[in-house]
């Protein structure tokens, strides 16, 4: 899904779309026809939702332009979530990659899923390392298109009512950190969305997240 960019993304999409159609770019899975769509959207959540409504797989995920999967991520996620119908989501660890230096540090995940902590404290789930059961995602109602900075965080809370979550200790993705990254540069706008979310799903007027996330500068999108 491309929002009408002019940075060459569309040409890259068309190149691989053509190679796939002609069988000249090998894939090692039984996938539905692969393609892209480039058009003006109403924001990131709107674009991602369009992609998910087109998706046909039992397990779905999304990756943003700054991020990338590590080798074996799909195989690992499919093996973890596939056999257990009670699982709504599997999320792995990942790395944050510093722009320029290329140095990596672990993003860090909680060893056990804690809904109270997710609602009231912080988002401990690395979005690029998330793989969702498609029907659980549909039951949750897709991403909230009113949100621009924490649409993934708010989604994790809603999907939790559809089944169990399974943390996976292996890193599955890398997220690039740079000054223009959306999460790190959002400031007070992101903080207002966090406050709204914590109050909506929690029981506290002033949840800890209102204070811990005020000066947050971690890239997760």
C-alpha positions, -999 to +999 in steps of 0.1 A: +000+000+000+015+033-012+000+067-004+010+082-037+046+087-029+071+103-054+103+086-040+104+057-065+084+033-043+058+027-070+084+018-096+099-008-072+065-022-065+057-026-102+092-041-108+086-070-084+049-073-093+060-080-128+088-104-118+063-123-097+037-125-124+063-138-149+076-163-124+111-148-125+112-139-087+109-172-068+088-174-037+089-203-013+053-202-002+018-208-016+007-171-017-022-154-033-014-130-062+010-103-050+005-067-060+004-032-048-019-002-047-008+034-049-034+061-042-041+090-018-052+077+015-066+092+047-035+083+068-014+053+078-042+034+095-065+038+065-038+025+041-030-005+063-067-014+067-071-013+029-042-039+027-057-061+053-091-061+036-074-074+004-054-101+023-065-137+021-042-155+045-050-170+079-021-151+095-015-114+087+011-087+095+022-054+082+057-038+078+063-001+074+088+014+050+115+021+077+115-015+090+124-050+077+120-086+086+148-109+097+154-142+078+130-169+088+104-146+104+075-159+084+083-195+090+088-189+127+056-170+131+035-195+111+048-224+131+041-206+164+005-194+157-007-220+132-016-251+153-032-233+182-066-218+173-068-201+208-040-178+198-050-144+185-015-130+181+022-140+183+048-112+188+085-117+188+115-096+199+133-073+175+161-048+171+162-011+169+187+000+143+204+034+147+204+054+115+239+062+102+259+040+125+239+008+118+243-003+155+215-025+168+200-029+202+172-053+213+138-037+215+130-059+245+097-076+251+079-087+283+083-124+289+046-126+298+017-107+282+003-082+308-029-064+297-028-040+327+007-029+318-002-025+281-032-003+290-017+017+318+021+018+314+036+014+279+035-005+247+060-034+252+051-050+218+073-044+188+049-038+159+071-052+130+074-085+150+036-090+153+017-117+135-021-118+139-047-144+132-068-128+105-102-136+120-092-122+154-081-090+136-114-088+118-134-093+150-114-065+167-126-041+139-092-033+122-071-003+131-088+028+145-084+053+116-088+083+140-054+075+155-022+085+138+005+075+163-007+046+186-030+028+162-010-004+167-009-001+205-046+005+207-052-025+184-033-049+207-056-040+235-087-047+215-074-079+199-067-093+234-104-100+238-103-124+208-078-149+222-044-155+238-012-137+231+021-156+228+054-137+233+082-153+213+118-147+225+134-148+190+139-115+171+118-113+140+123-078+127+144-046+128+130-011+132+151+018+120+155+048+144+161+082+129+151+118+136+122+118+112+107+086+125+070+091+132+068+078+167+099+096+180+090+130+165+052+131+174+056+148+207+025+161+224+002+147+197+012+112+204+010+118+241-026+130+238-035+097+220-019+077+247-038+095+274-071+089+255-063+052+251-053+046+287-084+063+300-107+046+276-096+010+284-083+015+320-098+025+353-074+054+362-079+091+357-041+096+356-026+063+345+013+060+347+015+061+309+005+098+310+038+105+328+061+078+315+053+085+278+054+123+279+091+124+269+091+092+250+116+090+221+116+053+211+109+043+175+082+016+172+067+025+138 
